[in-house]
Amino acid sequence: MTAVTVAPATDGQPAETGQPVRDKRLEIQALRTAAVLGVVLFHLWPGAIRGGYAGVDVFFVISGFLITSHLVREAAKPGGVRLGTFWARRIRRLLPAALLVLVFSAGATYVLVPEALWQQFLRETVAAAFYVENWQLSWAAVDYLAAEDPPSPAQHYWSLSVEEQFYFIWPLLIVAVALLTRRRPKARLTAIRAVFLAVFVVSFAASVYVTATDGADSYFVTYARAWEFAVGGLIVVLPLSLERVPGRWAPYAAVAGWLGMLGALLLFNDTLPFPGWVALLPVVGTALVIWAGAPRGLGLRVVGHPVVQWIGTVSYSLYLWHWPLVVVLPETGPVLGTWLREPLILLVTIGLAALTYRFVETPFRTGPILGTTPRAFLFAVLGAALVAAAAVPGILHGRNLVEESRGQAEALASGDTECFGAAALMEGCRNPELDGVLLPAPIARKDDTGRAYQCYLPEIETYAADARPKVCHLGSDDPDALRVALVGDSHGASLIPGLTRVAESSGWSVDTLVANGGGLLPATAGDPRRAYREALIEHLDQEAYDVVLVTQRRNPNRAAGEPDPVADQLAQAWKPILERGTKIVALADNPYLTPEAATCLDEIETLADAGACEMTRQEAYATSDPLAEAVRLAGPGASLIDLSAAYCDEDRCPLVVGHVQAYRDRSHITATFSMTLAPYLVRAVEDEL
């Protein structure tokens, strides 16, 4: 999002560029007001403004229009577009306030945020400072291990990152066209139109495609959003000015545009495939309002109201401040956990936005502080470096604690430490020698995977037409050893640290075949993982395994005890394996944390904090685990291992078991806890042989 201004038209030639650009665009300020209020209110009251996220798209169109207006005028002047001057102007306008909020976010992370979240939050702060936060979030969105990360105070900089990338690329396109048409200046505008149309077509097609096939990634990536800027640019360069169309159509266009844009903000929800084709509504609506130009009558009184215009003026600072406050203010105390929280955040946001506009935005934009181009560029470099310098110590501190915690956890889990981890509940014991110990350390919990996911196939690779399972070998190479295959999804992968210990201590020969959505299910028409499932079944056919251990995540959409069609599918896929004499041992899934328990988990900093973090057994096992029913349907040769006693007693399920944080996130166990499960896992499997 941005709140850039455009220099007033000085050549008085609106017809050549399509839409006249006036000194004061009241309707654009009103669009900014609607957009920023949509975003802010959506984040504060998502149930009331369900489509507020579309406000970002409104800003993209506005930016495309204003920046293109300026660049096209510059390109027509002697000397053309001065890139350094243009970029320096963007620095003066955007960076001072943006860097101020990032410094605040870094400081608030250190002071208010649990240490367990430091690495993620500070990494995103650095990404935001260098305007690549959208790519950081895109990577996290497709990284299954990061998919449950909570939002950081810098997350909203993804849209600013997209805008800055636009500000870098867009003038280069116009300069390139100007150079190519320098001998044919009359063809310049036609060439610019062709380039903008090409950007629109290619980017819109990419947006529709990636939204349909990989929605998490498409939301943040620049190439899926470029068409929205192109729409704003096309308003400027297409021959569609109001001088060519009867002016009486302008009010109808404006009304239609406002209805489309506001309808998107109020009626869209998080189930829509966005951006993709759905984003056409707010984008085209915004374009119509801009194209229609200055309102008249009642429309002028509404959009020109001083409050509407003031909010539009400070919209950039409003956008910058609101999200860090949403993330960090609830950490300051119990008062903000009441109904007062959202109104208070809104009031503080408005106050900070007003102060920032008056004392930061305006002086840096209009004053002599960054008056020269070299000074502006130096400020950009030093500002980003300052933010990085504030964040890097926390990141490095976190890495050191992670390594220290990993070594300590592996030493305790691999030894004969009594009542450590799963043993505390399985044996009903307590080890006073461990008083004060909490492993993995809170800051290391999210990374406590034991490198198990090095053997894990991510989602995109399971969709490939030639997808094949990734096989990793553990334990004995003796041909006479018990041959075991672990087949499953990410929950199966989280058992690999414990299974590694089992393979080493029991002399098993273990192959792991784990992948996103990689449960042992039949290959059916229409399944995007059909090729992967066929290859998996073929591999199990060819290898003479004695036992196949299978995992399958709980179905979050079905309550425990409800009929689950996945059970039938599992049993269908297992039967050919059972008919060959291979035993199938299903490992019942671990509990899922409730939202309240997940929040409590993130707030654990010491062992003393852990006592308040638990669920009832009913809450922990509220969703369907299809494995038990699948075992019953599959018949002889299939059995179920239920290690729920390692997670819960008869009534409650603590998040810390025997001084070990059992959960890495809402549904995956830590490597440390997995290793403490090993003795009970091997005993249970051997009982089934």
Residue, then its C-alpha position, 0 to 999 in steps of 0.5 A: m500500500t502507498a499514499v504517493t502523490v502525483a505532480p500536477a499536470t503542467d502541459g495541459q494535454p490530457a488527451e494524449t495520455g487518456q485521463p486528465v490528471r488534476d492538481k487535487r484528486l478527491e476521489i483518489q483520497a476517498l479510495r485510499t480512505a475506503a481501502v485503508l479502513g477496509v484493511v484495518l477494520f478487517h484485521l481488528w474485526p474480521g467478522a464484520i469486514r470480511g473482505g477488507y483484505a481487498g483494500v490492498d488491491v485498491f492501493f495497487v491500482i491507485s499506485g499504478f495510475l499515479i506513478t504511470s501518470h508521472l512517468v509518462r509525462e516525464a518520458a515526453k519531456p526533454g531528457g526523459v525519465r530521470l531514474g535516480t530522481f524518481w527513485a529518490r522521490r519514492i525514498r523520501r515519501l516511503l522509507p522514513a515512516a516505514l523504517l520508523v515502524l520497523v525499528f519499533s517492531a524490532g524493539a517490541t519483539y525483544v521486549l514484549v514477544p515470547e523468545a520462541l518467536w524471536q527468530q521468525f519475527l526478526r527474520e521477517t523484519v529484515a526482509a521487510a527492511f529490504y522489501v522482500e517480505n512478500w517473497q519471505l511469506s511466499w516461501a513460508a506459505v509453501d513450506y509446510l513446516a512454517a505454515e502454522d507460524p503466527p503473523s509477525p509485526a512486519q507481515h503487512y510489509w508484503s504489500l509494500s514490498v510488492e509496491e517497491q518492486f513495482y517502483f523499481i521495474w515500472p520506470l525501467l519498462i517505460v525508459a526501455v520503451a522510450l529508448l526503443t522508440r527514440r527515432r519514432p516518438k509518435a509511436r511511443l505511447t502506442a508501444i507503452r500501451a502494448v507493454f502494459l497490455a502484455v503485463f496485464v494479460v500475462s500477469f492476470a493469467a499467471s494470477v488465475y493459474v497459481t491461485a487455482t493451483d497454489g493459492a498460498d503462494s499466489y497471494f504474495v508473489t509479485y508476478a500474480r499482482a502486477w496486472e493490478f498495477a497495469v490496470g492503473g497504468l492503462i487508465v493513463v495510456l488507453p484512449l478512453s478519456l472522458e473527452r471521447v466518451p459522453g460526460r453523462w456516463a461518468p457518474y454511472a461509472a463512478v457509482a458502479g466502481w464504488l459499488g464494486m469496490l465496497g462490495a468486495l470489502l464487505l462481502f468477500n471472505d477467506t474462502l474465495p480463490f484470491p487474488g485470481w479472477v475474483a480480484l477483478l471486482p475491486v480492481v475494476g471498481t477502483a479503475l472505474v472510480i479513477w476514470a470517472g474523475a471528479p465527483r459532483g453534487l452529493g458524491l462531491r460532498v461525501v468524498g470531499h468531506p474533511v474527515v474522508q480526505w484526512i484519513g486518505t492523507v494519513s492512510y500510509s501511516l495508518y497502514l504501517w502502524h495498525w498491524p504491529l499494534v494488533v500483534v504486540l499490544p495484546e502482549t502488554g497485559p490482561v486489560l487488552g484481552t477484554w472488549l477494549r482491545e480493538p477500540l484501543i488499538l484503533l485509537v492508538t493507531i490513529g494517534l500514531a498515524a497523525l504524529t508520524y504524518r506530521f513529524v516524519e512523513t512531511p518533513f522528510r518528503t518536503g524538507p531539506i533532510l533528504g533533499t538531494t538524490p545521493r542523500a536519499f539513496l544513502f538514507a535508504v542504505l543506512g536505514a535498512a542496515l540499521v534495521a538489520a543491525a537491530a534484528v541480527p543479534g536476536i537472530l544469532h542469539g536464537r541460533n546459538l540457543v537452538e544448537e545448545s538446546r538440541g545438544q542437551a535434548e539429544a543427550l538426555a533423550s539418548g541416555d537412560t534419564e528416568c522419567f524424561g519425556a513420554a516416560a513421565l506419563m507412561e510410567g507415572c513418574r517424576n525425576p527431581e533431578l530435572d527440576g527447572v529443565l525445559l527442552p527443547a528451549p522455547i526459542a528452539r521448539k519450532d526448529d526441533t525437527g531432528r532433521a527428519y524433514q530432510c527425508y520429506l517430500p514437499e507438496i509441489e513435488t508430490y504433484a509432479a507427473d513423474a513423482r516418486p517417493k523419497v526413500c531414506h534408510l535408517g539402521s541395519d544393512d543386514p539382509d536378515a534384519l527386520r525390514v520396516a517401511l514408514v509410510g505417511d505424511s508430515h506426522g509420520a515424518s515427525l516420528i523419524p527421530g524416534l524411529t532412528r533411535v529404534a532402528e539403531s537400538s533394535g537392529w531394524s532396517v528401516d526405510t522412510l517414505v514420507a511426503n505431504g499428503g503421503g498417506l497409503l491411499p489408493a491412486t484414483a482419477g482426479d487425485p493430484r497425487r495420483a502419480y506419487r501414489e502409484a509409484l509408492i504402491e509400486h515401491l512397496d510391491q517390489e520391496a520385501y518389507d516385513v512390516v509397513l508402519v502407516t500414519q495418517r493425519r486426523n481429519p480436522n473436518r470430522a468429529a471423533g466417532e463420525p464415519d470417515p470415508v478416508a478409513d475405507q480408502l486406507a483399507q482399500a489400499w492396504k489389502p493388496i499389501l496384506e495379501r502378500g503377507t506383509k503386516i501393516v501396523a497403523l500408528a494412531d495420530n497424536p492430539y491436535l492443539t486447540p487454538e487456546a492451547a496453541t497460543c499458550l504454547d507460544e507463550i511458554e518461556t520457562l518450565a513454570d509457565a508450562g503448568a497452565c498449558e494443557m487440554t482436556r483429553q476430550e479436546a485433544y481427541a475431538t477430531s476423527d482419526p480414521l486409522a482405527e476404523a481402517v484397521r477394522l475394515a482391513g481385517p487380519g494382518a492389520s493392527l493399531i498402536d495407540l500411544s495416547a497414554a504418552y500424551c494424556d492421562e485419563d483426563r488431561c493432556p499437558l503440552v509439556v510432558g516430563h520436562v519436554q515440550a511435546y508439540r512443535d506446533r499445533s499438530h506436530i510433535t518435537a524431535t525430542f519428544s519423538m525420541t522419548l517415544a522410541p522405547y514404547l514404539v519398539r515394544a508396541v511394534e514387536d508385540e504385534l509381530 
